Every structure is written in structure tokens, then in C-alpha cells.
Amino acid sequence: MTTIDTPAQPAQRVPAQPEPAAEAAPQAVTGDPSLIGLPSFIVGSVALGLVLVGYVSAASVGASLAILVAATGLGLVIAAVWAAAVGQSAVAGVFGIFAGFWLSYAMLVLGLTHDWFAIPAADALDTQGLFLISWLVVIGMLTLATLRLPVAYTVLFALIEAALVLVLIGTLQESSDVLRVAGVVVFLFAAVGVYLFFSSASQATGGRALPLGPPLVH
């Protein structure tokens, strides 16, 4: 029998598989955390200043706590986390320290007025002194450690330190006059905070930073 040769079938090509799309890199966190941190700090400062100058009676020392906890403390914690996320370690440290200050102040007032810590009434004054002296050390340390920042920040920290000294004196001497002076100093550092916020807001909206002065240490 004669065999019939059949033509060889062409090899079938396997369709090329599309390469898997590269996973998109997560978008980096950006922005300026001071746009939250500074207003949070300012509103707490204004509230504390009003208490110190006698806008409310001495019996209403807790009048500022709603702001200090729900706005200032919370806002500064958010700002500190944001600053850490964008790699601004110094800014995160500053906001974190002040978050600790305001939240611990609120805890002190609540604890003393509600007897949470079982502190005898005779020791309440010294307890406030302990709080203020401890924070005087930390804010003084912060002031010295940030002398490489523009001088506006040094002025801010120095005014906070001065206000704490006056509050300490006024508290231990039970002098409402000294506490009123402390309240005025609190308003002054709140005003510096407003200036710093305007500088940050100007940059965030496409403008230039306001002059903040050269650092004292280069």
C-alpha cells in the first residue's frame, strides 16, 4: 500500500501570558503636622491663660479641661504621630512632650478635685509644686536642646518656662496676683504660637514662610 505523507502540522504557539502588574508603591505620608499641632496648642494655652487671669473663679479650675483633653491633648498626639510618620523627629518630640504636659495637667486637676490619688488635703499644694518643678526641668531641657531651631521657637519655649516659674511661685505662695501675671505670659506664648501657625499656613497655601529669625546656635 502506498502511504500518503501528510504535511507536518505547524507548532501551535502558546499565547504569551501578560506579566503581572507591579504593585503600586504605597503613597508616602506628607504634609505639615504643625497645622494641627499649633492650633491644638494655642487653644489650650488660651484656655489656661483665661483660668489664670481669673476669668473663672478659683473654684472652677476645671473649666479648661474639656479643651485640654479633647482638643489640645488629642490634637498634639495626632500631630506627633503625623510628624513621626513623615520623619520629622524633632517636631514629633516637641508635640509629644507638650501632649504629655497638657494631658498630665488635666489628670492632675481631675485627680485632686475628685480625690483619685488619695493625696491628703494638706499635701495638695506640694503635689502641684511637684508637678510644676518636674515640667520646669523638662521644658528647660527642651529649650536648650532646640537652640538650633529658628529663634521664634526659642522665644516660645522660654516664655513657657517663664510662665511655669510664675505659676509655681503663685501656687506655692497662693498669690492670685502672681498667677495673673503668669496668665499674661501664657497669652504671650500663645501669640507666638499664632505667628508660627500663620507661617505654616502660608507655606501650605502656596505662600512664603514668615521670618522666624536665625537660630541662636549654628
C-alpha positions in Angstrom: 0.0 0.0 0.0 1.0 3.4 -0.8 1.2 5.7 2.1 0.3 9.3 1.8 2.6 11.6 3.6 0.6 14.3 5.4 2.2 17.7 5.9 3.6 18.4 9.3 1.3 20.5 11.4 2.9 23.8 12.5 3.7 24.0 16.1 1.0 25.9 18.0 2.2 28.9 19.8 1.2 29.3 23.4 0.0 32.9 23.8 2.3 34.9 26.0 1.0 35.4 29.4 0.8 39.1 30.4 3.3 40.0 33.1 1.7 40.7 36.4 1.4 44.4 37.0 3.9 45.7 39.5 2.3 46.5 42.8 2.0 50.2 43.3 4.2 51.5 46.0 2.3 52.9 49.0 2.0 56.6 48.8 4.3 58.4 51.2 2.8 60.3 54.1 3.4 64.0 53.5 2.2 67.4 54.9 2.9 69.7 57.8 1.8 68.3 61.2 2.1 71.8 62.7 -1.2 72.7 61.0 -2.8 70.5 63.6 -0.3 70.7 66.4 -0.1 74.5 66.7 -3.8 75.3 66.8 -4.2 72.5 69.4 -1.5 74.1 71.5 -2.9 77.6 71.0 -6.5 76.8 72.1 -5.2 75.0 75.3 -2.9 78.0 76.1 -5.7 80.5 75.7 -8.0 78.4 78.0 -5.3 78.1 80.6 -4.5 81.8 80.4 -8.1 82.7 81.0 -8.2 80.5 84.1 -5.0 82.0 85.5 -6.1 85.7 85.0 -9.3 84.9 86.8 -11.9 84.8 84.0 -13.5 82.0 86.0 -13.5 81.7 89.8 -10.8 79.7 91.6 -13.4 77.1 92.4 -13.8 76.5 88.6 -10.2 75.4 88.0 -11.5 72.5 85.8 -13.2 74.9 83.4 -10.4 74.4 80.8 -10.3 70.6 81.0 -12.7 69.8 78.1 -10.4 71.8 75.8 -7.2 70.5 77.2 -8.2 66.8 76.9 -10.4 66.6 73.8 -8.7 69.3 71.7 -5.2 70.1 72.9 -4.0 66.7 74.2 -5.7 64.7 71.4 -4.6 67.2 68.7 -1.0 67.1 69.9 -0.9 63.3 69.9 -2.2 63.3 66.3 0.4 65.9 65.3 3.2 63.9 67.0 2.2 60.7 65.2 2.0 62.6 61.9 5.4 64.2 62.4 6.9 60.8 63.2 5.4 59.3 60.0 7.0 62.0 57.8 10.3 61.6 59.5 10.3 64.9 61.5 11.7 63.5 64.7 12.3 66.9 66.4 8.8 68.1 65.6 7.3 64.8 66.8 9.3 65.1 70.0 8.1 68.6 70.7 4.5 67.8 70.1 4.7 64.6 72.1 6.3 66.4 75.1 3.6 69.0 75.1 0.9 66.4 74.7 2.2 64.8 77.8 2.2 68.2 79.6 -1.4 69.1 78.8 -2.8 65.6 79.4 -0.9 65.3 82.7 -2.1 68.7 83.8 -5.7 67.6 83.1 -5.1 64.4 85.0 -3.6 66.4 88.0 -6.6 68.7 88.2 -9.1 65.8 87.9 -7.2 63.7 90.4 -7.0 66.4 93.0 -10.6 67.6 92.6 -12.0 64.0 92.7 -9.5 62.5 95.2 -8.4 59.9 92.7 -4.8 59.6 94.1 -5.7 59.6 97.8 -3.5 62.6 98.4 -4.2 64.3 101.8 -5.5 67.8 101.5 -2.5 69.1 103.4 -0.3 67.8 100.6 -2.3 69.1 97.7 -0.2 72.3 97.4 3.1 70.4 97.4 1.7 68.0 94.8 1.1 70.9 92.5 4.6 72.1 93.2 6.0 68.6 92.3 4.1 68.7 89.0 5.4 72.2 88.1 9.0 71.6 89.1 9.1 68.3 87.1 7.8 70.1 84.0 10.1 73.0 84.5 13.1 70.6 84.2 11.7 69.1 81.0 10.7 72.3 79.3 14.1 73.8 80.2 15.8 70.8 78.7 13.7 71.2 75.6 14.5 74.9 75.3 18.3 74.2 75.4 18.1 71.2 73.1 16.3 73.2 70.4 18.6 76.2 70.2 19.4 75.2 66.6 15.8 76.0 65.6 14.8 79.5 64.4 14.8 81.9 67.3 11.0 82.2 67.3 10.8 78.7 68.7 13.4 79.6 71.4 11.2 82.6 72.4 8.2 80.3 72.6 9.9 77.7 74.8 11.5 80.4 77.0 8.1 82.1 77.6 6.6 78.7 78.5 9.4 78.2 81.0 8.8 81.7 82.5 5.1 81.0 82.8 5.8 77.8 84.6 8.1 79.6 87.0 5.4 82.2 87.8 2.7 79.6 88.2 5.0 77.7 90.6 5.6 80.8 92.7 1.9 81.9 92.6 0.8 78.4 93.6 3.2 77.9 96.4 2.6 81.4 97.8 -1.1 81.2 97.0 -0.8 84.6 95.2 -3.6 85.4 92.7 -1.6 88.4 91.5 1.4 86.3 90.5 -0.9 83.8 88.8 -2.5 86.7 86.8 1.0 87.7 85.6 1.5 84.1 84.7 -1.7 84.2 82.7 -0.4 87.2 80.7 2.8 85.3 79.9 0.6 82.4 78.7 -1.2 84.7 76.4 2.2 85.9 75.1 3.4 82.4 74.2 0.0 81.7 72.6 0.6 84.8 70.4 3.9 83.4 69.4 2.2 80.1 68.5 -0.3 82.1 66.4 2.6 83.6 64.5 4.2 80.2 63.9 0.8 78.9 62.7 0.5 81.7 60.2 3.9 80.9 58.8 3.0 77.2 58.4 -0.4 78.0 56.9 1.2 80.5 54.4 3.5 77.7 53.1 0.7 75.2 53.0 -1.4 77.5 50.8 1.4 78.3 48.4 2.9 81.4 50.1 6.2 82.0 51.8 7.2 81.3 55.4 7.1 84.3 57.7 10.5 85.3 59.1 11.3 83.2 62.2 14.8 84.6 62.9 18.2 82.8 62.9 19.0 80.1 65.4 21.0 81.1 68.4 23.3 78.0 67.9 24.6 77.0 64.5 
